[in-house]
């Protein structure tokens, strides 16, 4: 099973090169995985038809009981045959539908095959979390397929609408899954169905949430608006997603969970009412549309309501009718969509008002369409008739609610007959006053896929008994009301046959009076769900704008004050109501007086920030608070934290200073006297509340601290530095996630500076024809020695010549040059000593970044370019690659981020050991170095260049920055 799923995704990844090499013939190759899945499913027919099952399992998250469980039983067998079998035929159909020069054909082919793989995994999943993962993958791939023609606004809007609606339902479903999993004590679907949890309020809420996901996926009202709009996708997508795949996922989920939850009180009202309403509304809407695909789309909505109603009824005979109808629906709706694509391809239009005489020109195409439409209208001897008869019998002998549902189904069946006739008449009949539509011939390869499906619907009508054993194996999982029903084409004359005849007659009358029906339908038409959805989105956007305009007034201090006040009110309310300090251990002011002194100075610096008006003073004071926190770490005995805090604070202050060059000296915001006076009390109250909250949280500890256990764990591995070991081994997942977030944040921030591109040629000194940004604001000093009066100078920096003499500091240049390499060596030392001494990849990367910052501060952007000629993205990307690679290396032992250690001996150095955690830390080192370098280049060198360009001291276009020859 898993091999078939992986094969789908693997070949989908190769779709681009295959299409580039083979053109549209690549679809034949891409059809192999779903064809293989179809063959495999047929080989397992006897096993699952005998109520057996094939299973496969892989423990995904063992500690939480989450596993990748796959299970092939009777219901899954049916869905695999449909998803894989119809998928293979649709891919073969694509080889004739598209041309070799169709834009983005490789991407489309890959998405379609990947969608087939996700659908295959969805129906085989036997774990709620696994099912959800592949459920959302089908959502993503359907979004890409519906929006394939992204150059058209309608395609983009339709794709987004489908994504929003189905994702909303999927998130609700996920919450329901989590509640069900906790209530049942397992996330395994087969175990939950076999032993469902007791019906409680939580379980009832979970069932409603799960149904929200299922109904939104299957376009059940009020979520039905997305499916007709999804007709913006190419016809093969419509044939596959809306006949045998995506929209069937919701019906499949209802059928899968019905044996366990059909008796929950909220189940039947939701399923029966919404399913019946959808059947009627969709069928009625299909009677007044002129686009063949839209007629089929609303017909699909109607049929999905019917299927949902049957699958959720909750008894054995209705379940048997539901799975028979699922099979029949795929075998008539897929060929109808494919035939519509052929007509559109041959005639150039799908408008039934413009089509005339196509049946005479394309008789074989018309024959396939008539065969499929007859099955949709439930005419004998087709499979649709046998399935509809089973549905009538099941509802006829059910409860009172089932009989009310039967009346709705009969009315919906009349509508089905009417729009089936409308489709055949509109596509193929000769219409008075409309000239015959010119068409081109259709090749056999183009017609073969829909013809095969339609013929299967004809063969399985008389041969429906062949499927009874398989479909009955699923139906037997539900309770039987009375005598078990068995599938057959003919059950004699009875009330069910009479109801079918009534539906045919009523549908024929509706079709014959189509002009009056259309006028009536348009006269009493309610606002479409699509229109309501659009107005809801527009209203939400307007409300968001109003709220944003009211709340966000452009004052950062107001935002911060609002946040603090809300936090303060919430915390004080909790503290006053719960009084959590009762019985808590009284806090100590300090362990030694030095802590109190450092804390007092830190608080004083923080309070002074509230009174200053110059930005630079505020930055310095804020930096002092950070250094004060680092000193507290030193006094407390946490050198690792102190070293990291010192480095972070230093880099932060330098970044602030670089940014302040482009900002006014004073704060521009006008602050009233009372607001300035209120800042200090508010800050003190917030600080006191946070302090009390931290004390209460610490005093509430009941378990033993984990520190001693961590020290022992680290010592058992021959290490000493607990903090570094935690970061790169015990909690390496956190470090990897934080590293990725750090990289993403740095890229996002610097991209605001690099508005157009992240690189503007090479930073060579020849592009400068004047003074640098560091000396543009100053006048040359006449007191400096000129010409021969100056003594010979030695250049300590590679770019020293670009600095104005009055702004050069020889001492700083000498110190920067002499300390640059020792600081780099220190960073490497901090990296490799982290197992026993304070250090680590993060702080080592910051130290290396400080070495580069020192070169920049001493010599400007050209000096930085000489010191670090490589792009920062190289370091960032390489760091992420190494960290991720080391993490995945642990899979060799079965666990991600598993640490390996190698012990060896060198002739001179003696014994040594090399751990993968050191390599992981090296990746963090490179990533942090790249982030710091990127920030300095963006906020330092890039801004320097902007200043120089504005002053006209850079070479014009065609110089080095434009790729020309330096002048």
N, C-alpha and C positions, 0 to 999 in steps of 0.2 A: 504493500500500500504506500509506504513512505517513498519508495523508489519511484513510483508513478507520479506522485506529487512533485518530488524534486525534479523529475524529468521535464515536467511542464515548465517550471520556473527556469531551469537550466537552458532549455531550448528557447524560451522566450527571451533570455538575455542575449542569445545569438541571432535573434530575428533580424536585427539591423544589417549585419554582414550578409546573412542569407538572402535578404531581399535585394541588397546591393548587387549580389553576384547572380542570383537566379531570377530577379524580378518577381512578378506575381506568381511564378511557379513555386516560389518558396513556401507558399501556403500549403502546398501538397506535402512538403517535408514537415511543416509545423503541425499538420493534422495527425502525425504519427503518435504522439503521446496520448491524446484523447482516444484515438483508435485502439491503442494498446490497452487503455483503461477499460474500454468497452469489451474487448475480448476477454480480459481478465475477469470482469464482472460476470460475463456469461459462464465462465468456467466455475464460478462459485455459486451458480444458480441453485443446484440441488442442495447444497449445504444450508443456505439461508432459507430456502423454501421449506426445509424440514425444521424450521425454528432454530437453526444453529447460527453461529456467528464466527467471523474471523476477527481477531483482535491483534493490535500492536501497541506497545506502550514504551515511552521513554520518560524517565523522571526529569521534569523540567526544573521545578523549584521544590525539592523534596521537603524542606522544612515547613512549607506551607501547604503541602499536599497537592501541588499543581503539577500535572504531568501532561505530556503530549500523548494523549490516548486516541487511538483510531479503532473504529469498530464497524464491520460490515454486517448488517443484519438485513431483514427483508425490506424495510423502508429505505435504508441506505442503498441497497442494491438497486431499487427502482430509480432513485435519484441519481446514482452513478451512471446508470444506463442512459438516462435522459441528458444529464449534463455532459457526459463524455461522448455519447453517440451523436446527439444533435450538434455538439461542439465540433466534432470531426467533420460532419457534413457541412456545417457553416463555413469552416475553414476551406474546404474544397470549393464551396460556392464562391468564396472570395477570389479564388484564382481566376474565375471568369468575370466577376463583377468589377474588379479593379483593372486598371491598365498599369503598364510598367512605369509610366511617368506620373502616377498619382502622387501628390505631395505627401511627404512624411508617412509613406506606406510602411516602412520598417518599424517605426514607432507604433503605428496602429496594430501591426501584426503581433508585435511583442506584447502589447497591452491585452490584446484579445486572448492570446494563449495563456498569459499569466492569470487573466481573469478565470479562464477555464480551470487552471490549477487551483486557484483559491476556492472556486466553487466545489471542486472535487474534495478538497480538504475539509471544507465546511460540512458537507453531508456525511463525511466519514468521521468527523470529530466526535469523541465520546467524553469530552471534558468541556465544562462550561467556558472556561477561560480560553481554551484552544478554539472553541467554536467562535467566541467573540473576536479573537484575533483575525481569523480568516473571514469572519463576517465583515469586519471593517476593511479588510483587504479588497473584498468584492466592492465595497463602497468606493474605495479609492480608484480602483481600476475602472469601474463604471463611470466615475467622474471624468477620467481621462478619455474614455471611449465616447461618451456623449459629447464631450467638448472637443472632439477630434478636429472639427472644422473651426478652430479657434479664431480664424479671421472674421467669422460672422458673430455679430453681437448676440443673436438668438441662441447660437450654440453655447456660447460662454454662459449666458444667463441660465439656460436649461441645465447645463452641467452643475452650475453652482447651486441651483435650486434642488436638484437631486441630492447633491452632497449635504446640503443643510438639513433637509428633511430626514434623510436616512441616518445621518450622523446623530441628529437629535434623538431619534428613536433608539439608535444603537447605544448611546450613553445611558438613556433610561434603562435599557435592557441590561447593561453591565451592572448597574446598581441592583437590579432585580436578581441577576445571577449571583452576586456576592451575598445577598440576603438568603437566597435559596441554599447556596453552598454552606453557609454557616448554620442554617436551620437543619439541614440534612446531615451535616457532619462530613460531607464529601462533595466534591465538584464533578464526580463521574456521573454522566448522564444516565447510563444504564442502571447504576445503583440507585439514583434518585427515583427513576421511573419504577424500579422494582420495589422500593420501600420509600414512598414519598413522606416528607415531614408532615407532622400534624398541622391541621389548618388553624392558624393563628392570625392575628391582625397583621403581623409582619409578613407572613407567608402570603396573605391576600394582597397586600401592597406589592410584594415582589411579583406576584402573578400579573397584576395590572401593568407593572413596569415592563415585564418581559413581553406582554402583549403589545405594548406601545412600540417596542422594537420590531416585533413581527408584523404588525399592521402597517407601520410606516414602510417597511421593506417591500411589502406586497401591495402597496398603493391602495390600501383600504381607506374609505372615507373616515376622517377628514384629511387624510394624508395622500389623497389620490391625485393631487394636481401635478406631481412631478413626472408621472409616467407618460401622459400625453405629450408633455413638452420634451421628453427625452427622445421623441421621434426626430429631433434634430440630428441625431446620430445617423451614420450610414445604415442602410437597410440590414446588412448582416448582423450589426449590433442589435438592432431591434428584434430580429428573428431569434437571436440567441438569448439576450438578457431578458426579454419580455415573454418568452415562450417556454424556455426550458431551464433557465438559470436563475438570475438574480431575483426576479419577482416571485419565483417559486420558493425562495429561501424562507420567506415569512410563513407561507403555507406549510412548508416542511417543519418549521419550528413548532407551529401549532399542532401539527400531527404528531410530532415527536413527544411533546409534553402532555398531550391530551390524556393518555392513559394514567398519568399521575395527578393531574390537576383539573380535569374536567368536572369533578364534583365540588371544587371550590366555589362558593356561592357567587363570586364576581365573574367567573369564567364565562358561563353561558350567556348572560345578558350582554356582555361586551361582544362576544364572537357572533352570536346570532343576530343581534340588532344591527351592528355595523356591517357584518357580512351581507345581510339581506338588503340594507339600504344601499350599499355599494353596487350590488347586482342590478338594482332598479335604476339608480342614477346613471351609472355607466352605460347601460343599455339604451336608456332614453336619450342620452346625449349623442350616442352614435347614430341616431336616426336623422340628425339634421346637419351632419358634417359632409364635406365634399372631397376632402383629401383621403385617399384610400388608406394611407397609413394611420391617419387619425381615426377613421372608422374602426380599424383593427385595434388601435390603442385603447379607445373607450370600450370596445368589445372585450379587450383583455382585462380592463378594470372590472367590468361586469363579471367576467368569468372568475376572476380572482376573489371577488366577493362570494360567489357561489362555492368555490373551493374552500375558502376559509370557514364558511358556514358549515359545510359538510365535515371538514376535519375537526372542528371544535364541538360538534354535537355530542360526542362522548359515548357513543355506543358502537357495538361491533359492526352492524350492517352499514351505518352511516360512514364509518371509517373505511370499510371495504369500497363503498361507492366513491369516497373521496380519493383514494389512491388510484382507482380505476379512472376517475375523471382527470386526475393529474396526468396520467399516461395519455389519455385521449386528447387532452388540451394541448400537450406538447406536439402530438402527431398531427393536429390540424392547424394550430396557430402558427407554428414555425413555417410550414410550407406556404401558408397564406402570406406571411411577411416576405418570404423569399420570392414568391410569385409577384408580389407588388414591386419588389426590386427589379424583377425582369421586365415588367410592364413599363416601369419608369425608365429603365435602361433602353428599352426598344422604342418607346413612344416619346420619351422626353418629358412626360408629365404624369402626375398622379391625380389630377383633378378629374373627378368622374363626370363633370359637366362638359369637359373637352374630349373625353375618350368616347370613341364610337367605332363599332365594327372590329374591335381588336380580337374578338373571339374568332372571327372568320380568318383573320390574318395569322393568328397564333393559336390554332386549334388544340395543340397538345398542351400548351400553357393553360388554356382555358379549361381543358379537361382536368388537369391537376387541381386547379382552383375550385372547380365544381365539386370534385371529390372531397377536398378538405373542407369546403364550406358546408357540404351536406353533413359531414361528421360534426361540425360545429353546431348545426341546427338539429343534431340528434336524429337524423333520418336513418332508418334501417337500410342495409345491413351493416352499418359502420360502427366503429368502436364507440363513438360519441353516443349513439342510441343505447347501447348496452349499459354504458356508465350512467346515463341519465335515468334509465329504467331502474337501475339499482338505487339511485338517489331517491326517486319517487317512492319506491317500496320502503326504504329505510325510514323516511320521514312520515310516511303514511301510517306506519305501525309504531310510531314513537309516542312521546309524551304530548301534552296539549301544546307546549311551546314548539315542539317539532312540527305539529300540524299547522300552526300559524306560519312557521317557516316554510312549510310546503306551499302554502298559498303564495308567498312571496316568490318562491322558486318557479312556480308555474307561470306567474306573471313575467318574471325575468326570462324564462325560456321562450315566451312569446316574443319578447324584445330581441332575443338572440336570433330567432328565426327571421325576424324582420330585417335586422342589420346584416344577416348572412345573405339574404336575397338582395339587399341594397348593394352589398359589395360585388356580388357576381354581376348584377345588372350594370352597375356603374363602371366596372372594369372592362367588360367584354361585350355587352349588348350593343346593338345598333340603335341609336336614338334618333327619333324624327327631328329633322332640321339641323342635325349636327353632321358635318361631313366625316367620312371615315378617316380615322387617324392613321397617318403613315407610320409604319414600323419597319424595323430591320429584323432579319431572321435571327433566331436564337439557337445557339449550338447545344448539342446534347449534353455536354459537360455542364453547361449553365443550368439546364432544366433537371438534371439527374438528382441532385440532393432533395429539392422539394417533391419531386415525383416519388422518390423512394419513401419519404415520410408519409405522403398521402396514401400510397399503396399499402404501407404497413397499417394505417388506420382502417383500410378496407379489409385486409387479411385478418386483423385481430378482432373484427366484428364477429364473424362466425367463429373465430378461434379464440374468443375471449376466455374460454374455459382453460386454455393453456396457461393463462396468467393467474388463475384462481388460487392455485396452491401457493404461489409466491405472495400475492396480495393478501390472501387469507392469513398467512403467517403473521403479518402485521396486525390485521384486523382482530385476530384472536387475543391480542394483548388488552383489548377493551371488553367491558361486560356486554353480553348479548341479551337483547330484549326479545324473548320469544325464539322462534326457529331461526337458526343461522341461514343467511342468504348466501347463495352461490352464484357466481357470475355466469351468465349464459345469454346468448342473443335473443332467445325466445322463451318467455315464461307463460305463454298463452294469453288469451284475452282477459283483461282485468282492469281494475281502476287505474293502475299506473299507465297502461297503454292508452286508456281514455284521456287521462291528463296530458299525455304526450300529443295525442290528436288535437286536443283543445288548444295546446300551445302552438302547434303548427297552423291551425286555422286562424287563430288570433294574430299570429305573426304575419300570415299571408295578407290578412285584411289590413294590417298596419302598413305593409309594404305597398299594397295597391292604392291605399289612400295616402301615399307618402307626401304629396304636395300639401294636403291639409294638416298632416301630422307635423311637417316641418314648420308651417306657419304657426300652429298651436304651440309647438315646442319653443319657438323663438319668442312668442308673445308672453308666455308664462315663465320664461327662463329666469332663474335666479342669477345673481352675480357668480361668475365662475370661481372655482376654488383658486385658480391661478391668479385671478384679479384680486381676490381677498388676500392671498399671500403677498402679492406685490404691494397692496395698500398697507398691510401690516408691516412689511419691511420699511416702507417709506415713513410710516408713522413712527416706527422705532428709531429711524435715523433722525427724524425731526425732534423727537423727544430727547435723544442723546445730545443733539446740538443745543437744545434749550438747557438741559441739565449741565452740560459742559460749560456753556456760556455763563450760567449762574454761579457755578462752583469755581471754575478755573479763570481767575481774573488776572493772571500774569504776575502774581506776587508769591515768590517762593516762601517768604516768611509766613504768609497767611496759610499756605498749604501745610507747612510744618506745624504751625500753631494749631490748625484744625486737627491734624493727625494726633498731636500730643493731647489735645483736650478730649478727643474721643477715647484715646487709650486711657487717659487719666480717669475719665468718668466711668468707663467699664471696669477698670481695676479697682477703683474705690468702691463701686457698687458691690463687687464680689467680696472684697475684704470686709466691708461693713456687714453684709448679710451672713457670710460664712464664718467670720471671725476665726480664720485658720491659725491665728497665733496662740490660741489657747492650748496650753500643754507643750508648746514648741520650746526647743532649747534656746536660751537667751544668747544673742550674738555677742561675740567679743569685738571690741573696737579695733584691736590690732594684736598681732603676735609679738611685735616689738615696736617701740616708739618711732623707729625710722619709717615704718609703713605709714603711720599717721602723718608724719611730716610730708612725705612724698604725696600722699593723697590730698593733703590740704593745699599744697602748691599746685597740684593738678586741677583741683576744683577752682582755685583762684584764677588760673589761666583760662579755664572754661568760662567762668563768669565774666571775665574781662572781654571775651569775644562779643558779649552782648552790648558793649558800650562803644566799641570802636566804629569809625566811619570809613577808614581806609582799608581797602581790600587786602593789601599786603600785611598789615598788622593782624588782620583777622586770620590770615593763613598761618602766620608765625605762631600766634596764640593757639590755634587749633592743632598745629604741629607739636607744640609743647604739651598739650594734653595727651597726645599719642606717646611722646617720649616719657611722660609721667607714668602712663600705663606700663610701658616697657620696664621702667625702674621698679615698679611694684612686682613685676614678674621676677626681676633679679633678686629683690629682697625675699620674695617667697620661695626662691630656689627653683625657678623654671627657666634655665638659660636658653633652651630651645625656643620657647615662646618669646622671650625677651629679644633674642637675636632676630627672629622673624619680624617682630614688631618694630624694632629699630630700622631695619632695612625697608619695610613697607612704608613707614612714616617718612623716611628720607626720600624715597622715590616719589611718594605722594606730594610732598612739599615742593620738590623740583618741578613736577608736572603742573602744580598750581601756579608756580612762578612763571612757567612758560606760557600758560594760558592767560595770565594777568597782563602780559605784554600787549594783548589786543583788546583789553577791557579798560574802562575808566578807572582812575586812581581811587575815587570815592564811590561808595554805594549810591546808586542813582535813585533808589526808592525813597520817596518822601514818607517819613514815619512821624506820626503825631507824638506829642509828649506823653500822652497817657498810654499809647501803645508801647513806647520805649520803656516806660516805667513798669508796665505789666509783664515785660519779658522775663525779668529776673525772678519774680515770684512764680511765674508759670514754669520756668526751667527748674527751679528748686523743687516745686511740687512734683513735676514729672520725675526728676531724679530720685526724690524720696520714695515715690510710689514704686518705681522700678527696684530700688534697693530693698524695700520691704517685701516686694514680690519675690525677689531672689532669695531673701532670707527665709521666707515661708516655704518656698520650693525646696530649699536645701534642708530645712528642718523637718520636712515631711518624709524624708527618706526612711524607709523601713527595711530595705534589703542591705546586705553587706556591700560596701564599696567594691568595685571591680578592679581597683588599682593594684591590690596585692596579687590577684590572679593574673593580671597582665604582666606584672613584674616577673612572676614565676614562669609564665609562658615564654617571655622574651629570654629569660636566663636559660631555659631548657634548650634554646636554639643557639646558645653561645653568644648572645648579644647583650648589650648594656643599655642602649638608648631606647627607652620605652616609647617616647613620642614619635621618633622617626619610624620605628617598627610598626606602630599603629597606622601611620599614614601610608606606608608602602606595602603592608602585609595584612594586618588584621582588619583594616578598613580601607583596603585599596580601592574598592568600588567607589567609595565617597571621593577619594582623591582623583580617580579617573573622571568622574562626573564633574567635579569642581574644575578640573583642568580644561575639560571641554567647554564649560560655561565661561571660564576665563578667556579662552581663545575666542569664543564667539563674541563676548563683550568687547574685547580689544578690537576685533575686526569691525564690529558695528560702530564703535566710537571713532576709530580712525577713518572709516569710510565717510563719515560726515565731513572730514577735512579733505580727503581725496575725493572731491565731488565727482570728477569725471573719470579719473583713472588713478591707480595706486602708484604708478611709476611714470616719471616724465623724463625719459632719457637718462643719461649718465650724469652724475654730479661731478663734472670736471671743472677745474678752476678757470679754464679758458673761457667758460661761458660768462664770466664776470668781467665787465668793462668799467667798473667803478668800485666804490666801497661796498662792504657787506652790510647786511641789515644791522649788524651790531655797532656800526659807526655812522649810519646815515643821519642820526639825529644830533650829531655833535659837529662842531667846527674844528678844523685843524688848528692846533696850537702853534702860534708863531714862535714860541720859545723853544720848540723842539729843534735840535740840530738838523741842518739841511745839507745836502750834497756831501762835500768832502769833509765837512766838520764832524760828521758822524763816524764813530769808530766801527770797525767791521763787526757785524752781528752774526751770531750762530743761531740757526733756526732749530729750536727744540721740537717743534711740531711740524708735521708734514704739510699743513695748510697755514702755517704761521704768516706767510706772506700776504694772505688775504685779509689780515686784520689791520685796522688802523693803528698806527704807533701809539696814539694817545690812549688807546683802549687795551693795550697789551699789558699783561702782568707776567714778567719774566719768571718771577717766583712760582706763580701758578702753573705756567707752562712747564717749568722744570719739574715741579712736583707731579704734575699730571703725567709727564713722560716717564719719570722714574717709578711711579707707583702703578702704572697701568698693568704691566705684566705681573708684578707681585700680587695685585688684586685678583687677576685672572687665575693665578696659581692658587690663591687662597680659596677662590670659588670651587676649584676642582678638589682641593683638600676637604672643604666642607661637604662636598658631594660624597666622597668616598669614606669619610670618617664617621658618617652618620650612624653606623651600627654601634659605635661605642662612645662617641662624643657628640656634643651638640652640632647640628648641621642638617643636611638633607638637600634634596633637589630643589625645593622651592626657594629656600634661603640662598642656596648656592647660585641659582639663576638670578636672584635679585642682586647679589654681590657682583656677579659678572656684568649685569646691566648697569650697576653703579660705575663700574670701570669705564664703560662706553659713555655714560653720561658725563663723567669727568673729562674725557677727551672732547666731548661736544662743548661743554662749558668753557674749556680752555681755548679751543680753536674754531668753534663754529661748525656749520654743517659740512664744510669740505673736510674738516678733520674727522668728523663722524663717518663720512663716506670712506675715508682712507682706513679708519680703524675697523669698520664693518662693511666691507664691500658687497657682502651677500645680502639678499633681500630678507627682511624679517619673516616673511611668510614661509621661507625655507626652514627656518628654525622651528617655527610654530607647527608647521605640518609634519616635519620630521619627528618632533617631540610627541605629537599625538600618535603618529604611526608607530613609534617604538613602544610607547605605553600600551597602546591597543594590542600590538603584536605580542608583547610579553604576556598580556592578559589572556589572549587567545591560546598562547602556548600551553597554558595550564590545562587546556582541554585534553592534552595528551594523557593526563592523569585523571581525566574525568571532571575537573572543576575549573571554571574560569578563574584566572588570577592565582592559581596554585603556585606556590614558591618552590623552586628547585635550587639546590645548593651543590656546588662542585668543590671538592677539596683536592688540592694538589701541592706540589713542591717544586720550587725553582732553585737552581744551583746557588745563586747569590742571595736572593731574598728569603729563602727558606720556605716554610709552610705558608700556604695562602688558601683562601676559599673565595669563590665567586658565586653570588646569589642572583637569581633573576630579579629579586626586589631592587638590587642595585641598578640593573638595566632599566627597570621601571622608573626608578628615581632619576636616571639619566634622561629619560624621555621628559619627565617633569622639568628638569633643568633646562633642556633645550626649549621647551614650550614657554617657560617663564622668561627666558632670555629673549626669545622672539617677540613676546608680548611687550616687554620693556623697550626693546629696540624699535618696535613698530610705533609705540606711543611717542617716543622721543623724535623719531623721524616725522611723525605727523604733526605733533604740537611744537616741535622745535624746528627741524630743518625745513619742513613744508611751509610753515608760517614765515620763516626767514626768506624763503624764496618768493613768497607772495609779496612781502614788503619790498624786496629788491626789484621785483617786476613792476610794482606800482611806482617805484622811484625811477624806473627806466635805466637801471644799471645792469640788466641782463642783455645778452645778445638777442637780436630780433629773430623772428621765425626763420628757420633755416639754419640756425646755429646748432649747437650740440643738443639742446633740449628738443629740437625738432628732428634730430637725426642727421643733420648736415655736418659740414666741416667746421670745426671751431675757428673763431676769428679772434 
